[in-house]
Amino acid sequence: MRATGAGMILLLALIGEAASQQPPQLPEYIVTSPIAGWAPERSFAQPGLEDVLGNAGRLPGRDFTYRISYYNRPRSVSVSVEEVERPRWVLHELETHFREKSEQWNRRPKEEKKRRPPYSFELRTISGQRIFFGADGEYIWMSGANRAVRIACARQIDRPDGTYENFELPDEFLTTYLSLLPSSVPDIRFDVAHEQAYVRDEFDRDFGHVAYYTEQWKAHGAVPGHDEYAPVSGRLRHIRDQRNKYFGGDSAEEWERKLVVSIEHRKPEDQKAGYAQTETLAFWKSQYDELKGWWDQHRNDPINVQPISTH
């Protein structure tokens, strides 16, 4: 769909806001001297988020990414620190980052899995501090309320015979940055209780995003994104799929199919108006109100989940 005039104004305003966020110089916790013989060769500071927190679901704000790369030819280590203005969901998004990678690997065809090393993640304790570790060589932790720290180095080295060997990150990188940016990751036990809390947080985060962008739509016109009203429609779609997965009821696809059928059953002269209605703020606000009312009523219901496998 084409963005409306009001939507384009909002898009330009958001772009302008990001451009006006002049990041400071590299902070002191970005080490610009060699580490374990690896020389820093590239660094930058920029507005906006990347790597871990830079997904489409984040709310806009004065957010910055600081990154530096270290080289020991032919390998490299990348360190990035993302700082957010709205820190409410930082820990949740760190865990989501690893979960999504695990789910992507699980969706691979069987033959492809045979050619690729399995993906897993875990919570490790290093120098007395808890950090997430991914099988692809990522170390990620939360430092304070508003920072996500990521140290990454491609872990698998392919051999000519099609097998691979693991490359381990030099310990000095972790000890250096953990001393400068101590981890604030709590002691997480990936049991049923944690899984239920994670699912409830996912609902709460989605509803919070929809509420925010609905207000932006009301104030500025259509929200730019994948379509005129994204991420309002996209987040509501995710909520429907989450409800279908954990509580039953129609999936987003089933709900959309029923909506189309209901419009197609109208008189031909009324169908165009019916489709136009689905692009209005009033329509999506009513969908939000309906789903939010359901969630307020059922948020404490038991959720049938199994402990997530991190290995």
Phi and psi in degrees as GROMACS dihedral restraints (atoms count N, CA, C in turn):
[ dihedral_restraints ]
;  ai    aj    ak    al  type     phi  dphi    fc
    3     4     5     6     1   -81.7    20    10
    4     5     6     7     1   143.7    20    10
    6     7     8     9     1   -72.6    20    10
    7     8     9    10     1   141.1    20    10
    9    10    11    12     1   -72.9    20    10
   10    11    12    13     1   169.2    20    10
   12    13    14    15     1   -59.0    20    10
   13    14    15    16     1   -42.5    20    10
   15    16    17    18     1   -65.6    20    10
   16    17    18    19     1   -39.6    20    10
   18    19    20    21     1   -62.9    20    10
   19    20    21    22     1   -40.9    20    10
   21    22    23    24     1   -64.8    20    10
   22    23    24    25     1   -36.8    20    10
   24    25    26    27     1   -61.6    20    10
   25    26    27    28     1   -43.1    20    10
   27    28    29    30     1   -64.4    20    10
   28    29    30    31     1   -42.4    20    10
   30    31    32    33     1   -59.0    20    10
   31    32    33    34     1   -46.6    20    10
   33    34    35    36     1   -64.8    20    10
   34    35    36    37     1   -35.1    20    10
   36    37    38    39     1   -65.5    20    10
   37    38    39    40     1   -41.8    20    10
   39    40    41    42     1   -67.2    20    10
   40    41    42    43     1   -39.8    20    10
   42    43    44    45     1   -62.6    20    10
   43    44    45    46     1   -43.1    20    10
   45    46    47    48     1   -63.6    20    10
   46    47    48    49     1   -38.7    20    10
   48    49    50    51     1   -61.5    20    10
   49    50    51    52     1   -44.9    20    10
   51    52    53    54     1   -63.5    20    10
   52    53    54    55     1   -42.5    20    10
   54    55    56    57     1   -65.2    20    10
   55    56    57    58     1   -29.6    20    10
   57    58    59    60     1   -79.6    20    10
   58    59    60    61     1   -10.2    20    10
   60    61    62    63     1   -81.4    20    10
   61    62    63    64     1    85.4    20    10
   63    64    65    66     1   -78.9    20    10
   64    65    66    67     1   111.4    20    10
   66    67    68    69     1   -69.0    20    10
   67    68    69    70     1   149.6    20    10
   69    70    71    72     1   -71.6    20    10
   70    71    72    73     1  -178.2    20    10
   72    73    74    75     1   -64.1    20    10
   73    74    75    76     1   165.1    20    10
   75    76    77    78     1   -53.5    20    10
   76    77    78    79     1   128.8    20    10
   78    79    80    81     1   -69.3    20    10
   79    80    81    82     1   166.5    20    10
   81    82    83    84     1   -64.4    20    10
   82    83    84    85     1   -24.1    20    10
   84    85    86    87     1   -79.1    20    10
   85    86    87    88     1    -1.9    20    10
   87    88    89    90     1   -91.3    20    10
   88    89    90    91     1   113.9    20    10
   90    91    92    93     1   -82.6    20    10
   91    92    93    94     1   118.3    20    10
   93    94    95    96     1  -102.8    20    10
   94    95    96    97     1    11.7    20    10
   96    97    98    99     1  -107.5    20    10
   97    98    99   100     1   161.9    20    10
   99   100   101   102     1   -59.7    20    10
  100   101   102   103     1   148.8    20    10
  102   103   104   105     1  -124.9    20    10
  103   104   105   106     1   120.6    20    10
  105   106   107   108     1    52.9    20    10
  106   107   108   109     1    35.8    20    10
  108   109   110   111     1    84.2    20    10
  109   110   111   112     1     0.2    20    10
  111   112   113   114     1   -93.6    20    10
  112   113   114   115     1   124.5    20    10
  114   115   116   117     1   -93.0    20    10
  115   116   117   118     1   133.2    20    10
  117   118   119   120     1   -73.2    20    10
  118   119   120   121     1   130.1    20    10
  120   121   122   123     1  -127.7    20    10
  121   122   123   124     1   -14.9    20    10
  123   124   125   126     1  -148.6    20    10
  124   125   126   127     1   130.9    20    10
  126   127   128   129     1  -147.7    20    10
  127   128   129   130     1   156.3    20    10
  129   130   131   132     1  -161.7    20    10
  130   131   132   133     1   161.3    20    10
  132   133   134   135     1  -128.9    20    10
  133   134   135   136     1   134.8    20    10
  135   136   137   138     1  -149.2    20    10
  136   137   138   139     1   151.9    20    10
  138   139   140   141     1   -67.4    20    10
  139   140   141   142     1   150.9    20    10
  141   142   143   144     1    94.5    20    10
  142   143   144   145     1   172.7    20    10
  144   145   146   147     1  -117.9    20    10
  145   146   147   148     1   149.0    20    10
  147   148   149   150     1  -139.4    20    10
  148   149   150   151     1  -177.3    20    10
  150   151   152   153     1    65.6    20    10
  151   152   153   154     1   -82.6    20    10
  153   154   155   156     1  -104.2    20    10
  154   155   156   157     1   -45.4    20    10
  156   157   158   159     1   -99.3    20    10
  157   158   159   160     1    -5.0    20    10
  159   160   161   162     1   -83.9    20    10
  160   161   162   163     1    45.3    20    10
  162   163   164   165     1   -94.1    20    10
  163   164   165   166     1   166.9    20    10
  165   166   167   168     1   -65.8    20    10
  166   167   168   169     1   -14.9    20    10
  168   169   170   171     1   -85.3    20    10
  169   170   171   172     1    -4.1    20    10
  171   172   173   174     1   -75.8    20    10
  172   173   174   175     1   148.9    20    10
  174   175   176   177     1   -83.0    20    10
  175   176   177   178     1   145.7    20    10
  177   178   179   180     1   -67.0    20    10
  178   179   180   181     1   154.3    20    10
  180   181   182   183     1   179.3    20    10
  181   182   183   184     1  -175.2    20    10
  183   184   185   186     1   -83.0    20    10
  184   185   186   187     1    83.0    20    10
  186   187   188   189     1  -112.9    20    10
  187   188   189   190     1   144.9    20    10
  189   190   191   192     1  -137.7    20    10
  190   191   192   193     1   150.6    20    10
  192   193   194   195     1  -119.7    20    10
  193   194   195   196     1   132.2    20    10
  195   196   197   198     1  -117.3    20    10
  196   197   198   199     1   129.5    20    10
  198   199   200   201     1  -139.4    20    10
  199   200   201   202     1   147.0    20    10
  201   202   203   204     1  -145.1    20    10
  202   203   204   205     1   144.3    20    10
  204   205   206   207     1  -117.9    20    10
  205   206   207   208     1   138.3    20    10
  207   208   209   210     1  -116.7    20    10
  208   209   210   211     1   142.1    20    10
  210   211   212   213     1  -125.4    20    10
  211   212   213   214     1   140.5    20    10
  213   214   215   216     1  -140.6    20    10
  214   215   216   217     1    83.0    20    10
  216   217   218   219     1   -42.4    20    10
  217   218   219   220     1   132.8    20    10
  219   220   221   222     1   -96.9    20    10
  220   221   222   223     1    10.7    20    10
  222   223   224   225     1   -98.1    20    10
  223   224   225   226     1   160.5    20    10
  225   226   227   228     1  -139.8    20    10
  226   227   228   229     1   154.8    20    10
  228   229   230   231     1  -123.6    20    10
  229   230   231   232     1   130.5    20    10
  231   232   233   234     1  -110.1    20    10
  232   233   234   235     1   130.4    20    10
  234   235   236   237     1  -119.2    20    10
  235   236   237   238     1   129.5    20    10
  237   238   239   240     1  -136.5    20    10
  238   239   240   241     1   147.3    20    10
  240   241   242   243     1  -129.0    20    10
  241   242   243   244     1   123.1    20    10
  243   244   245   246     1  -108.4    20    10
  244   245   246   247     1   128.3    20    10
  246   247   248   249     1  -113.3    20    10
  247   248   249   250     1   130.9    20    10
  249   250   251   252     1  -118.4    20    10
  250   251   252   253     1   148.6    20    10
  252   253   254   255     1   -79.5    20    10
  253   254   255   256     1   -35.6    20    10
  255   256   257   258     1  -108.5    20    10
  256   257   258   259     1    98.2    20    10
  258   259   260   261     1   -91.0    20    10
  259   260   261   262     1     7.4    20    10
  261   262   263   264     1   -52.5    20    10
  262   263   264   265     1   -39.1    20    10
  264   265   266   267     1  -114.6    20    10
  265   266   267   268     1    20.8    20    10
  267   268   269   270     1   -59.9    20    10
  268   269   270   271     1   -50.4    20    10
  270   271   272   273     1   -63.2    20    10
  271   272   273   274     1   -40.6    20    10
  273   274   275   276     1   -60.9    20    10
  274   275   276   277     1   -40.6    20    10
  276   277   278   279     1   -72.8    20    10
  277   278   279   280     1   -31.1    20    10
  279   280   281   282     1   -60.2    20    10
  280   281   282   283     1   -48.3    20    10
  282   283   284   285     1   -65.6    20    10
  283   284   285   286     1   -39.8    20    10
  285   286   287   288     1   -60.2    20    10
  286   287   288   289     1   -37.6    20    10
  288   289   290   291     1   -55.0    20    10
  289   290   291   292     1   -46.2    20    10
  291   292   293   294     1   -74.5    20    10
  292   293   294   295     1   -38.3    20    10
  294   295   296   297     1   -60.7    20    10
  295   296   297   298     1   -43.0    20    10
  297   298   299   300     1   -64.0    20    10
  298   299   300   301     1   -40.0    20    10
  300   301   302   303     1   -64.1    20    10
  301   302   303   304     1   -40.1    20    10
  303   304   305   306     1   -64.0    20    10
  304   305   306   307     1   -41.8    20    10
  306   307   308   309     1   -66.5    20    10
  307   308   309   310     1   -37.7    20    10
  309   310   311   312     1   -61.0    20    10
  310   311   312   313     1   -42.2    20    10
  312   313   314   315     1   -66.7    20    10
  313   314   315   316     1   -40.2    20    10
  315   316   317   318     1   -64.6    20    10
  316   317   318   319     1   -25.6    20    10
  318   319   320   321     1   -83.2    20    10
  319   320   321   322     1    -6.1    20    10
  321   322   323   324     1   -68.1    20    10
  322   323   324   325     1   147.1    20    10
  324   325   326   327     1   -60.8    20    10
  325   326   327   328     1   155.6    20    10
  327   328   329   330     1   -57.6    20    10
  328   329   330   331     1   -42.3    20    10
  330   331   332   333     1   -64.9    20    10
  331   332   333   334     1   -36.4    20    10
  333   334   335   336     1   -70.0    20    10
  334   335   336   337     1   -35.3    20    10
  336   337   338   339     1   -61.8    20    10
  337   338   339   340     1   -32.8    20    10
  339   340   341   342     1   -65.9    20    10
  340   341   342   343     1   -28.1    20    10
  342   343   344   345     1   -92.2    20    10
  343   344   345   346     1    -8.9    20    10
  345   346   347   348     1  -123.0    20    10
  346   347   348   349     1   143.9    20    10
  348   349   350   351     1   -66.1    20    10
  349   350   351   352     1   147.3    20    10
  351   352   353   354     1   -66.6    20    10
  352   353   354   355     1   151.5    20    10
  354   355   356   357     1  -104.5    20    10
  355   356   357   358     1   137.2    20    10
  357   358   359   360     1  -150.2    20    10
  358   359   360   361     1   167.6    20    10
  360   361   362   363     1  -143.3    20    10
  361   362   363   364     1   162.5    20    10
  363   364   365   366     1  -156.7    20    10
  364   365   366   367     1   166.2    20    10
  366   367   368   369     1  -102.0    20    10
  367   368   369   370     1   115.2    20    10
  369   370   371   372     1  -105.6    20    10
  370   371   372   373     1   158.2    20    10
  372   373   374   375     1  -112.9    20    10
  373   374   375   376     1   118.0    20    10
  375   376   377   378     1  -129.3    20    10
  376   377   378   379     1   127.4    20    10
  378   379   380   381     1    53.4    20    10
  379   380   381   382     1    36.5    20    10
  381   382   383   384     1    75.9    20    10
  382   383   384   385     1     9.6    20    10
  384   385   386   387     1  -123.0    20    10
  385   386   387   388     1   144.7    20    10
  387   388   389   390     1   -89.8    20    10
  388   389   390   391     1   131.1    20    10
  390   391   392   393     1  -141.3    20    10
  391   392   393   394     1   151.9    20    10
  393   394   395   396     1   -82.1    20    10
  394   395   396   397     1   143.4    20    10
  396   397   398   399     1  -131.0    20    10
  397   398   399   400     1   131.2    20    10
  399   400   401   402     1  -106.6    20    10
  400   401   402   403     1   146.6    20    10
  402   403   404   405     1   -62.9    20    10
  403   404   405   406     1   -16.0    20    10
  405   406   407   408     1   -85.5    20    10
  406   407   408   409     1     2.1    20    10
  408   409   410   411     1   105.0    20    10
  409   410   411   412     1    16.2    20    10
  411   412   413   414     1   -94.6    20    10
  412   413   414   415     1   133.8    20    10
  414   415   416   417     1  -116.5    20    10
  415   416   417   418     1   125.0    20    10
  417   418   419   420     1  -137.6    20    10
  418   419   420   421     1   137.7    20    10
  420   421   422   423     1  -149.8    20    10
  421   422   423   424     1   164.5    20    10
  423   424   425   426     1   -98.0    20    10
  424   425   426   427     1   131.5    20    10
  426   427   428   429     1  -122.5    20    10
  427   428   429   430     1   109.6    20    10
  429   430   431   432     1    73.2    20    10
  430   431   432   433     1  -168.8    20    10
  432   433   434   435     1   -80.0    20    10
  433   434   435   436     1   -24.4    20    10
  435   436   437   438     1  -125.5    20    10
  436   437   438   439     1    16.4    20    10
  438   439   440   441     1  -125.6    20    10
  439   440   441   442     1   139.3    20    10
  441   442   443   444     1  -118.0    20    10
  442   443   444   445     1   125.7    20    10
  444   445   446   447     1  -109.2    20    10
  445   446   447   448     1   133.5    20    10
  447   448   449   450     1  -132.8    20    10
  448   449   450   451     1   126.9    20    10
  450   451   452   453     1  -120.6    20    10
  451   452   453   454     1   122.4    20    10
  453   454   455   456     1  -134.3    20    10
  454   455   456   457     1   140.8    20    10
  456   457   458   459     1  -149.7    20    10
  457   458   459   460     1   127.3    20    10
  459   460   461   462     1   -52.0    20    10
  460   461   462   463     1   119.0    20    10
  462   463   464   465     1   -86.5    20    10
  463   464   465   466     1   -38.7    20    10
  465   466   467   468     1   -86.4    20    10
  466   467   468   469     1   129.1    20    10
  468   469   470   471     1  -109.4    20    10
  469   470   471   472     1   118.1    20    10
  471   472   473   474     1   -73.6    20    10
  472   473   474   475     1   137.6    20    10
  474   475   476   477     1   -98.2    20    10
  475   476   477   478     1   158.1    20    10
  477   478   479   480     1   -58.6    20    10
  478   479   480   481     1   -27.7    20    10
  480   481   482   483     1   -83.9    20    10
  481   482   483   484     1     6.9    20    10
  483   484   485   486     1    92.9    20    10
  484   485   486   487     1    -7.8    20    10
  486   487   488   489     1   -88.2    20    10
  487   488   489   490     1  -174.5    20    10
  489   490   491   492     1  -147.5    20    10
  490   491   492   493     1   161.8    20    10
  492   493   494   495     1  -129.6    20    10
  493   494   495   496     1   156.4    20    10
  495   496   497   498     1   -92.4    20    10
  496   497   498   499     1   139.2    20    10
  498   499   500   501     1  -108.6    20    10
  499   500   501   502     1   127.8    20    10
  501   502   503   504     1  -100.3    20    10
  502   503   504   505     1   135.4    20    10
  504   505   506   507     1   -61.2    20    10
  505   506   507   508     1   133.7    20    10
  507   508   509   510     1   -56.7    20    10
  508   509   510   511     1   135.9    20    10
  510   511   512   513     1   -57.7    20    10
  511   512   513   514     1   -29.4    20    10
  513   514   515   516     1   -60.6    20    10
  514   515   516   517     1   -30.1    20    10
  516   517   518   519     1   -64.4    20    10
  517   518   519   520     1   -44.4    20    10
  519   520   521   522     1   -70.5    20    10
  520   521   522   523     1   -45.8    20    10
  522   523   524   525     1   -64.6    20    10
  523   524   525   526     1   -37.0    20    10
  525   526   527   528     1   -64.7    20    10
  526   527   528   529     1   -51.1    20    10
  528   529   530   531     1   -78.2    20    10
  529   530   531   532     1   -27.8    20    10
  531   532   533   534     1   -68.2    20    10
  532   533   534   535     1   -28.8    20    10
  534   535   536   537     1   -73.2    20    10
  535   536   537   538     1   -32.7    20    10
  537   538   539   540     1   -86.0    20    10
  538   539   540   541     1   -33.4    20    10
  540   541   542   543     1  -130.9    20    10
  541   542   543   544     1    77.9    20    10
  543   544   545   546     1   -58.6    20    10
  544   545   546   547     1   144.7    20    10
  546   547   548   549     1   -75.2    20    10
  547   548   549   550     1   140.5    20    10
  549   550   551   552     1  -117.8    20    10
  550   551   552   553     1    20.7    20    10
  552   553   554   555     1   -69.4    20    10
  553   554   555   556     1   127.0    20    10
  555   556   557   558     1   -74.1    20    10
  556   557   558   559     1   173.1    20    10
  558   559   560   561     1   -77.4    20    10
  559   560   561   562     1   102.8    20    10
  561   562   563   564     1   -99.5    20    10
  562   563   564   565     1   129.2    20    10
  564   565   566   567     1  -111.1    20    10
  565   566   567   568     1   117.5    20    10
  567   568   569   570     1   -80.4    20    10
  568   569   570   571     1    65.6    20    10
  570   571   572   573     1  -107.5    20    10
  571   572   573   574     1  -172.6    20    10
  573   574   575   576     1   -62.1    20    10
  574   575   576   577     1   -40.9    20    10
  576   577   578   579     1   -60.9    20    10
  577   578   579   580     1   -42.7    20    10
  579   580   581   582     1   -65.8    20    10
  580   581   582   583     1   -40.4    20    10
  582   583   584   585     1   -63.5    20    10
  583   584   585   586     1   -41.1    20    10
  585   586   587   588     1   -64.3    20    10
  586   587   588   589     1   -41.6    20    10
  588   589   590   591     1   -63.8    20    10
  589   590   591   592     1   -39.1    20    10
  591   592   593   594     1   -62.7    20    10
  592   593   594   595     1   -44.1    20    10
  594   595   596   597     1   -63.2    20    10
  595   596   597   598     1   -44.0    20    10
  597   598   599   600     1   -64.0    20    10
  598   599   600   601     1   -40.2    20    10
  600   601   602   603     1   -62.7    20    10
  601   602   603   604     1   -36.5    20    10
  603   604   605   606     1   -62.5    20    10
  604   605   606   607     1   -43.8    20    10
  606   607   608   609     1   -61.4    20    10
  607   608   609   610     1   -48.1    20    10
  609   610   611   612     1   -61.4    20    10
  610   611   612   613     1   -41.0    20    10
  612   613   614   615     1   -64.3    20    10
  613   614   615   616     1   -44.5    20    10
  615   616   617   618     1   -61.5    20    10
  616   617   618   619     1   -45.9    20    10
  618   619   620   621     1   -64.6    20    10
  619   620   621   622     1   -37.2    20    10
  621   622   623   624     1   -63.6    20    10
  622   623   624   625     1   -40.1    20    10
  624   625   626   627     1   -66.7    20    10
  625   626   627   628     1   -42.3    20    10
  627   628   629   630     1   -63.0    20    10
  628   629   630   631     1   -42.6    20    10
  630   631   632   633     1   -60.4    20    10
  631   632   633   634     1   -42.5    20    10
  633   634   635   636     1   -63.7    20    10
  634   635   636   637     1   -49.7    20    10
  636   637   638   639     1   -74.0    20    10
  637   638   639   640     1   -24.6    20    10
  639   640   641   642     1   -64.4    20    10
  640   641   642   643     1   -40.9    20    10
  642   643   644   645     1   -65.9    20    10
  643   644   645   646     1   -38.3    20    10
  645   646   647   648     1   -64.0    20    10
  646   647   648   649     1   -40.7    20    10
  648   649   650   651     1   -61.3    20    10
  649   650   651   652     1   -44.4    20    10
  651   652   653   654     1   -62.5    20    10
  652   653   654   655     1   -38.2    20    10
  654   655   656   657     1   -82.7    20    10
  655   656   657   658     1   -34.1    20    10
  657   658   659   660     1  -121.3    20    10
  658   659   660   661     1    -8.3    20    10
  660   661   662   663     1   104.5    20    10
  661   662   663   664     1  -165.9    20    10
  663   664   665   666     1   -58.1    20    10
  664   665   666   667     1   141.9    20    10
  666   667   668   669     1   -84.2    20    10
  667   668   669   670     1   124.6    20    10
  669   670   671   672     1   -71.9    20    10
  670   671   672   673     1   154.1    20    10
  672   673   674   675     1   161.0    20    10
  673   674   675   676     1  -138.3    20    10
  675   676   677   678     1   -67.3    20    10
  676   677   678   679     1   -29.0    20    10
  678   679   680   681     1  -148.2    20    10
  679   680   681   682     1  -173.4    20    10
  681   682   683   684     1   -60.9    20    10
  682   683   684   685     1   -36.2    20    10
  684   685   686   687     1  -110.8    20    10
  685   686   687   688     1    10.1    20    10
  687   688   689   690     1   -71.8    20    10
  688   689   690   691     1   146.7    20    10
  690   691   692   693     1   -90.9    20    10
  691   692   693   694     1    14.5    20    10
  693   694   695   696     1   -59.7    20    10
  694   695   696   697     1   -54.1    20    10
  696   697   698   699     1   -66.1    20    10
  697   698   699   700     1   -39.2    20    10
  699   700   701   702     1   -64.1    20    10
  700   701   702   703     1   -42.8    20    10
  702   703   704   705     1   -68.5    20    10
  703   704   705   706     1   -39.7    20    10
  705   706   707   708     1   -64.7    20    10
  706   707   708   709     1   -35.2    20    10
  708   709   710   711     1   -62.7    20    10
  709   710   711   712     1   -43.4    20    10
  711   712   713   714     1   -63.6    20    10
  712   713   714   715     1   -39.6    20    10
  714   715   716   717     1   -60.6    20    10
  715   716   717   718     1   -43.4    20    10
  717   718   719   720     1   -62.9    20    10
  718   719   720   721     1   -40.8    20    10
  720   721   722   723     1   -68.3    20    10
  721   722   723   724     1   -36.9    20    10
  723   724   725   726     1   -66.0    20    10
  724   725   726   727     1   -40.2    20    10
  726   727   728   729     1   -64.2    20    10
  727   728   729   730     1   -42.6    20    10
  729   730   731   732     1   -60.4    20    10
  730   731   732   733     1   -40.4    20    10
  732   733   734   735     1   -68.7    20    10
  733   734   735   736     1   -41.4    20    10
  735   736   737   738     1  -106.1    20    10
  736   737   738   739     1   -21.0    20    10
  738   739   740   741     1  -127.6    20    10
  739   740   741   742     1    -7.4    20    10
  741   742   743   744     1    90.2    20    10
  742   743   744   745     1  -174.5    20    10
  744   745   746   747     1    92.3    20    10
  745   746   747   748     1   176.9    20    10
  747   748   749   750     1   -66.6    20    10
  748   749   750   751     1   140.0    20    10
  750   751   752   753     1   -74.0    20    10
  751   752   753   754     1   172.1    20    10
  753   754   755   756     1   -61.7    20    10
  754   755   756   757     1   -41.1    20    10
  756   757   758   759     1   -63.9    20    10
  757   758   759   760     1   -42.4    20    10
  759   760   761   762     1   -65.4    20    10
  760   761   762   763     1   -41.3    20    10
  762   763   764   765     1   -62.9    20    10
  763   764   765   766     1   -43.5    20    10
  765   766   767   768     1   -64.7    20    10
  766   767   768   769     1   -39.1    20    10
  768   769   770   771     1   -63.3    20    10
  769   770   771   772     1   -42.3    20    10
  771   772   773   774     1   -65.9    20    10
  772   773   774   775     1   -35.8    20    10
  774   775   776   777     1   -63.7    20    10
  775   776   777   778     1   -44.7    20    10
  777   778   779   780     1   -62.4    20    10
  778   779   780   781     1   -43.4    20    10
  780   781   782   783     1   -61.0    20    10
  781   782   783   784     1   -42.2    20    10
  783   784   785   786     1   -64.2    20    10
  784   785   786   787     1   -36.0    20    10
  786   787   788   789     1   -72.9    20    10
  787   788   789   790     1   -40.9    20    10
  789   790   791   792     1   -65.9    20    10
  790   791   792   793     1   -21.4    20    10
  792   793   794   795     1   -80.9    20    10
  793   794   795   796     1    -5.7    20    10
  795   796   797   798     1   -78.1    20    10
  796   797   798   799     1   168.8    20    10
  798   799   800   801     1   -61.9    20    10
  799   800   801   802     1   146.0    20    10
  801   802   803   804     1   -51.5    20    10
  802   803   804   805     1   -38.7    20    10
  804   805   806   807     1   -71.7    20    10
  805   806   807   808     1   -14.0    20    10
  807   808   809   810     1  -100.7    20    10
  808   809   810   811     1    -9.6    20    10
  810   811   812   813     1   -68.7    20    10
  811   812   813   814     1   -41.0    20    10
  813   814   815   816     1   -60.5    20    10
  814   815   816   817     1   -43.0    20    10
  816   817   818   819     1   -65.3    20    10
  817   818   819   820     1   -34.7    20    10
  819   820   821   822     1   -63.7    20    10
  820   821   822   823     1   -43.7    20    10
  822   823   824   825     1   -68.4    20    10
  823   824   825   826     1   -37.6    20    10
  825   826   827   828     1   -62.4    20    10
  826   827   828   829     1   -35.1    20    10
  828   829   830   831     1   -62.2    20    10
  829   830   831   832     1   -32.6    20    10
  831   832   833   834     1   -72.3    20    10
  832   833   834   835     1    -4.0    20    10
  834   835   836   837     1  -107.1    20    10
  835   836   837   838     1    12.9    20    10
  837   838   839   840     1  -100.0    20    10
  838   839   840   841     1   155.6    20    10
  840   841   842   843     1   -60.9    20    10
  841   842   843   844     1   -40.7    20    10
  843   844   845   846     1   -59.8    20    10
  844   845   846   847     1   -40.3    20    10
  846   847   848   849     1   -63.9    20    10
  847   848   849   850     1   -50.0    20    10
  849   850   851   852     1   -72.5    20    10
  850   851   852   853     1   -29.5    20    10
  852   853   854   855     1   -65.1    20    10
  853   854   855   856     1   -38.5    20    10
  855   856   857   858     1   -65.8    20    10
  856   857   858   859     1   -36.6    20    10
  858   859   860   861     1   -66.8    20    10
  859   860   861   862     1   -40.3    20    10
  861   862   863   864     1   -61.9    20    10
  862   863   864   865     1   -48.0    20    10
  864   865   866   867     1   -60.2    20    10
  865   866   867   868     1   -40.9    20    10
  867   868   869   870     1   -64.3    20    10
  868   869   870   871     1   -48.0    20    10
  870   871   872   873     1   -69.7    20    10
  871   872   873   874     1   -38.2    20    10
  873   874   875   876     1   -66.2    20    10
  874   875   876   877     1   -38.2    20    10
  876   877   878   879     1   -61.9    20    10
  877   878   879   880     1   -40.8    20    10
  879   880   881   882     1   -62.1    20    10
  880   881   882   883     1   -44.9    20    10
  882   883   884   885     1   -66.0    20    10
  883   884   885   886     1   -41.3    20    10
  885   886   887   888     1   -60.2    20    10
  886   887   888   889     1   -30.9    20    10
  888   889   890   891     1   -81.0    20    10
  889   890   891   892     1   -30.8    20    10
  891   892   893   894     1  -116.7    20    10
  892   893   894   895     1     4.5    20    10
  894   895   896   897     1   -60.1    20    10
  895   896   897   898     1   -26.2    20    10
  897   898   899   900     1   -98.2    20    10
  898   899   900   901     1     6.9    20    10
  900   901   902   903     1   -67.0    20    10
  901   902   903   904     1   151.5    20    10
  903   904   905   906     1   -60.5    20    10
  904   905   906   907     1   141.8    20    10
  906   907   908   909     1  -115.8    20    10
  907   908   909   910     1   123.6    20    10
  909   910   911   912     1   -79.8    20    10
  910   911   912   913     1    95.7    20    10
  912   913   914   915     1  -130.8    20    10
  913   914   915   916     1   160.1    20    10
  915   916   917   918     1  -114.3    20    10
  916   917   918   919     1   151.2    20    10
  918   919   920   921     1   -56.2    20    10
  919   920   921   922     1   135.8    20    10
  921   922   923   924     1   -73.2    20    10
  922   923   924   925     1   140.0    20    10
  924   925   926   927     1   -85.6    20    10
  925   926   927   928     1   125.1    20    10
  927   928   929   930     1  -104.3    20    10
  928   929   930   931     1     8.0    20    10
